[in-house]
Amino acid sequence: LMRDLLSVDSGKKDVASLVGPLDIGLEIERPNFWKTNGVFSLQYTQNYYSEMWYKGANNNMTFLGSVLLEANYNDQKRIQWDNKLEMRLGFINSKSDTVHKYIPSDNKLYLMSKLGVRAVKDFFYTLSTEAQTQIMNGYKVNDTTKYSAILAPLDVFVSIGMDYKPKLKHENKLSVAVLPLSYKLRYIAGGDDVIIKEYKMRDGLRHQNDFGSKIEANCKFTLVKNLV
C-alpha cells in the first residue's frame, strides 16, 4: 500500500507545467494628481425704453464673453499648486455715446499661480504670484482719449505667507491666505502720459514699486445641485 501511495505522489505535477504561463493582464498606473476645469460663457443683453417712459433712459446693447481655466495639482501629502487664467471682455452700445459705436464695459486679463507646501494639517507655506492687465484699449463715453491699454497698466504681485485650506465635503473649497510680505509692480507700457496721469504714477514714471501685506479669502460652495 505504501508503495502505491508513493507512486501517486511521484505523479503530481505543477499546474504551470500543465497549462503554461498565465497572463492575468496586471497593469500599474501612476496616479494623476492634476485636476483641470474650464468654464466658458457668452451673454447678450438689450434694453429698450419707450419714448412714453416718463423717467427717461438710454437704449443700449451689451455683450460679454468670459473664459475661466483652472489647473490644480495636489499630491495629497505635501504639495498643492493652484493655477488660474481668467479672461473677460464686454462691450456696450448706447445712443448717448455719439463718438463710439461700442466701448469696452468689462476688460480683464488675469493670471494667478499659488504654490503651497504643507506646514501642519491644513496650513501651507505659500508663494503666490498674480498678473493683471486689460485686453483692449479703454475709453470713456464721448471721449476719444485712450485711458488704458494692454500692459498699460500691468499689475504684478508676488506674496509670501501662510494659507489655510481645510478639507471640505462635496468638492467645496475654502482658502484664507495671510501674506505679510507682498510686493506689487505697476508698469505702463508705451509711456502714454494720459495713462500715467490717470493711474497717478509717482513722479510721472512708467513703473512703480510698492511693498505691503495682503489677506486673500476664496471660497466655492455648492448651494444646490447644478447651482454653485
GULUM-907897 format. One record per residue (C-alpha): residue in one letter; residue number from 1; z, y, x. Coordinates in nm, 4 decimals, padded with zeros to 6 digits. Layout:
<atoms>
A, NUM, Z, Y, X
...
</atoms>
This chain:
<atoms>
L, 1, 00.0000, 00.0000, 00.0000
M, 2, 00.0880, 00.2390, 00.2818
R, 3, -00.2485, 00.1676, 00.4415
D, 4, -00.4261, 00.2608, 00.1163
L, 5, -00.2355, 00.5913, 00.0897
L, 6, -00.3232, 00.6873, 00.4449
S, 7, -00.6866, 00.6161, 00.3783
V, 8, -00.6773, 00.8512, 00.0759
D, 9, -00.5099, 01.1333, 00.2753
S, 10, -00.7605, 01.0989, 00.5539
G, 11, -01.0363, 01.1549, 00.2962
K, 12, -00.9116, 01.5037, 00.1957
K, 13, -01.1396, 01.7931, 00.2860
D, 14, -01.1089, 02.1750, 00.2915
V, 15, -01.2574, 02.3484, -00.0161
A, 16, -01.4564, 02.5829, 00.2072
S, 17, -01.6243, 02.2873, 00.3687
L, 18, -01.7352, 02.1658, 00.0255
V, 19, -01.8611, 02.4908, -00.1367
G, 20, -01.9320, 02.7027, 00.1708
P, 21, -01.8116, 03.0595, 00.2412
L, 22, -01.7124, 03.2644, -00.0659
D, 23, -01.8373, 03.6234, -00.1221
I, 24, -01.5874, 03.7966, -00.3506
G, 25, -01.7508, 04.1413, -00.3237
L, 26, -01.4470, 04.3268, -00.1859
E, 27, -01.5178, 04.6953, -00.1151
I, 28, -01.2834, 04.9552, 00.0308
E, 29, -01.3418, 05.3147, -00.0841
R, 30, -01.1858, 05.6230, 00.0648
P, 31, -01.0036, 05.8411, -00.1896
N, 32, -01.1740, 06.1664, -00.2845
F, 33, -00.9201, 06.4474, -00.2629
W, 34, -01.1659, 06.7148, -00.3806
K, 35, -01.1898, 06.8422, -00.7389
T, 36, -01.4743, 07.0727, -00.8372
N, 37, -01.5251, 07.2756, -01.1513
G, 38, -01.7836, 07.5205, -01.2840
V, 39, -01.7902, 07.7494, -01.5880
F, 40, -02.0963, 07.9473, -01.6955
S, 41, -02.1188, 08.1915, -01.9855
L, 42, -02.3675, 08.4386, -02.1338
Q, 43, -02.2755, 08.6885, -02.4044
Y, 44, -02.4734, 08.9380, -02.6100
T, 45, -02.3248, 09.1978, -02.8452
Q, 46, -02.4866, 09.4609, -03.0635
N, 47, -02.3017, 09.7343, -03.2501
Y, 48, -02.4784, 09.9325, -03.5225
Y, 49, -02.3280, 10.2223, -03.7149
S, 50, -02.4833, 10.3641, -04.0274
E, 51, -02.5567, 10.7357, -04.0410
M, 52, -02.3345, 10.7419, -04.3503
W, 53, -02.0326, 10.6313, -04.1446
Y, 54, -01.8142, 10.9423, -04.1539
K, 55, -01.6231, 10.8724, -03.8307
G, 56, -01.9407, 10.8641, -03.6262
A, 57, -02.0192, 10.6348, -03.3332
N, 58, -02.2962, 10.5341, -03.0956
N, 59, -02.5131, 10.2281, -03.1450
N, 60, -02.5095, 10.0082, -02.8368
M, 61, -02.6006, 09.6689, -02.6962
T, 62, -02.4133, 09.4807, -02.4273
F, 63, -02.4997, 09.1832, -02.2084
L, 64, -02.2529, 08.9871, -01.9972
G, 65, -02.3084, 08.6887, -01.7711
S, 66, -02.0373, 08.5177, -01.5697
V, 67, -02.0093, 08.2273, -01.3261
L, 68, -01.6860, 08.0673, -01.2043
L, 69, -01.6974, 07.7930, -00.9394
E, 70, -01.3921, 07.6139, -00.8001
A, 71, -01.3452, 07.3557, -00.5250
N, 72, -00.9859, 07.2421, -00.4640
Y, 73, -00.8529, 06.9950, -00.2081
N, 74, -00.5206, 06.8105, -00.2469
D, 75, -00.4265, 06.5110, -00.0311
Q, 76, -00.1143, 06.4518, -00.2485
K, 77, 00.1054, 06.4774, 00.0616
R, 78, 00.0963, 06.7955, 00.2707
I, 79, -00.2277, 06.9916, 00.2357
Q, 80, -00.3655, 07.1919, -00.0570
W, 81, -00.6731, 07.4109, -00.0212
D, 82, -00.7988, 07.6164, -00.3175
N, 83, -01.1382, 07.7912, -00.3228
K, 84, -01.2892, 08.0078, -00.5965
L, 85, -01.6113, 08.2061, -00.6410
E, 86, -01.6452, 08.4392, -00.9402
M, 87, -01.9464, 08.6499, -01.0363
R, 88, -01.9608, 08.8801, -01.3384
L, 89, -02.2449, 09.1120, -01.4312
G, 90, -02.2745, 09.3042, -01.7567
F, 91, -02.4931, 09.5853, -01.8885
I, 92, -02.4585, 09.8317, -02.1734
N, 93, -02.7275, 10.0285, -02.3536
S, 94, -02.6276, 10.3381, -02.5517
K, 95, -02.8285, 10.6165, -02.7138
S, 96, -02.5727, 10.8667, -02.5902
D, 97, -02.6922, 10.7990, -02.2340
T, 98, -03.0266, 10.9759, -02.2003
V, 99, -03.0578, 10.9075, -01.8258
H, 100, -03.0188, 10.5297, -01.8012
K, 101, -03.1644, 10.2649, -02.0241
Y, 102, -02.8939, 10.0227, -01.9079
I, 103, -02.5924, 10.0751, -01.6822
P, 104, -02.3545, 09.8112, -01.5429
S, 105, -02.0406, 09.7668, -01.7531
D, 106, -01.8959, 09.4710, -01.5585
N, 107, -01.9917, 09.4348, -01.1937
K, 108, -01.7913, 09.1944, -00.9779
L, 109, -01.8343, 08.9514, -00.6897
Y, 110, -01.5099, 08.7796, -00.5854
L, 111, -01.4348, 08.5069, -00.3303
M, 112, -01.0930, 08.3513, -00.2677
S, 113, -00.9649, 08.0823, -00.0327
K, 114, -00.5995, 07.9766, -00.0055
L, 115, -00.4650, 07.7120, 00.2332
G, 116, -00.1194, 07.5652, 00.1773
V, 117, 00.0929, 07.3330, 00.3929
R, 118, 00.3923, 07.1746, 00.2183
A, 119, 00.7269, 07.3069, 00.3352
V, 120, 00.9577, 07.1242, 00.0936
K, 121, 00.8934, 06.9742, -00.2506
D, 122, 00.6841, 07.2278, -00.4473
F, 123, 00.6893, 07.5066, -00.1848
F, 124, 00.3980, 07.5641, 00.0541
Y, 125, 00.3453, 07.7820, 00.3583
T, 126, 00.0343, 07.9766, 00.2570
L, 127, -00.2534, 08.1612, 00.4204
S, 128, -00.4583, 08.3480, 00.1593
T, 129, -00.7909, 08.5325, 00.2033
E, 130, -00.9846, 08.7304, -00.0568
A, 131, -01.3036, 08.9391, -00.0622
Q, 132, -01.4319, 09.1527, -00.3489
T, 133, -01.7296, 09.3834, -00.3993
Q, 134, -01.9995, 09.4781, -00.6524
I, 135, -02.3277, 09.3048, -00.7261
M, 136, -02.5334, 09.6110, -00.8282
N, 137, -02.5151, 09.9876, -00.7974
G, 138, -02.2642, 10.1596, -01.0244
Y, 139, -02.3408, 10.4751, -01.2249
K, 140, -02.1698, 10.6927, -01.4824
V, 141, -02.3087, 10.7901, -01.8216
N, 142, -02.5761, 11.0625, -01.7992
D, 143, -02.5374, 11.0784, -01.4210
T, 144, -02.7900, 10.9609, -01.1632
T, 145, -02.5381, 10.9678, -00.8788
K, 146, -02.4576, 10.6284, -00.7279
Y, 147, -02.0793, 10.5754, -00.7231
S, 148, -02.0666, 10.2178, -00.5907
A, 149, -02.2977, 09.9516, -00.4475
I, 150, -02.2882, 09.6066, -00.2942
L, 151, -02.0452, 09.6137, 00.0011
A, 152, -01.9600, 09.9737, -00.0927
P, 153, -01.6763, 09.9277, -00.1183
L, 154, -01.5892, 09.5848, 00.0213
D, 155, -01.2205, 09.4907, -00.0019
V, 156, -01.0875, 09.2097, 00.2185
F, 157, -00.7297, 09.0777, 00.2014
V, 158, -00.5528, 08.8429, 00.4448
S, 159, -00.1974, 08.7429, 00.3498
I, 160, 00.0732, 08.5058, 00.4748
G, 161, 00.3741, 08.3854, 00.2790
M, 162, 00.5139, 08.1142, 00.0540
D, 163, 00.3589, 07.9636, -00.2590
Y, 164, 00.5460, 07.7833, -00.5372
K, 165, 00.3222, 07.5251, -00.7090
P, 166, 00.5146, 07.2846, -00.9342
K, 167, 00.3572, 06.9677, -01.0702
L, 168, 00.2836, 07.0100, -01.4408
K, 169, 00.1556, 06.7678, -01.7032
H, 170, -00.1905, 06.7585, -01.8649
E, 171, -00.3572, 06.9314, -01.5676
N, 172, -00.1712, 07.2576, -01.6371
K, 173, -00.1359, 07.4759, -01.3290
L, 174, 00.1108, 07.7362, -01.2075
S, 175, 00.1181, 07.9237, -00.8785
V, 176, 00.3575, 08.2018, -00.7766
A, 177, 00.2918, 08.3306, -00.4249
V, 178, 00.5188, 08.5737, -00.2395
L, 179, 00.3211, 08.7203, 00.0512
P, 180, 00.5385, 08.9556, 00.2599
L, 181, 00.2692, 09.0032, 00.5255
S, 182, -00.0563, 09.1322, 00.3793
Y, 183, -00.3484, 09.3171, 00.5388
K, 184, -00.6227, 09.5000, 00.3472
L, 185, -00.9532, 09.6238, 00.4855
R, 186, -01.1702, 09.8548, 00.2758
Y, 187, -01.5213, 09.9128, 00.4098
I, 188, -01.8018, 10.1354, 00.2788
A, 189, -02.1423, 10.0047, 00.3879
G, 190, -02.4068, 10.2711, 00.4469
G, 191, -02.1576, 10.5556, 00.4784
D, 192, -02.2530, 10.7217, 00.1478
D, 193, -02.0486, 11.0456, 00.1291
V, 194, -02.0212, 11.0309, -00.2517
I, 195, -01.8794, 10.6770, -00.2454
I, 196, -01.6461, 10.7646, 00.0422
K, 197, -01.5105, 11.0566, -00.1607
E, 198, -01.4971, 10.8531, -00.4854
Y, 199, -01.2681, 10.5918, -00.3251
K, 200, -01.0612, 10.8534, -00.1393
M, 201, -01.1131, 10.7143, 00.2078
R, 202, -00.8777, 10.8725, 00.4605
D, 203, -01.0385, 11.1282, 00.6923
G, 204, -01.3774, 11.0516, 00.5364
L, 205, -01.4132, 10.7297, 00.7375
R, 206, -01.6181, 10.4269, 00.6313
H, 207, -01.3303, 10.1849, 00.6858
Q, 208, -00.9599, 10.1914, 00.6093
N, 209, -00.6744, 09.9595, 00.7095
D, 210, -00.3565, 09.9080, 00.5076
F, 211, -00.0546, 09.6817, 00.5521
G, 212, 00.1963, 09.5797, 00.2888
S, 213, 00.3201, 09.2945, 00.0694
K, 214, 00.1817, 09.1111, -00.2331
I, 215, 00.3050, 08.8948, -00.5166
E, 216, 00.0481, 08.6813, -00.6990
A, 217, 00.1014, 08.4766, -01.0144
N, 218, -00.1687, 08.2494, -01.1583
C, 219, -00.1386, 08.0025, -01.4423
K, 220, -00.3599, 07.7776, -01.6501
F, 221, -00.2233, 07.6125, -01.9626
T, 222, -00.3939, 07.4141, -02.2345
L, 223, -00.2664, 07.5508, -02.5666
V, 224, -00.4558, 07.3025, -02.7837
K, 225, -00.7358, 07.0615, -02.7091
N, 226, -01.0640, 07.2389, -02.6253
L, 227, -00.8820, 07.5747, -02.6086
V, 228, -00.7468, 07.6988, -02.2752
</atoms>
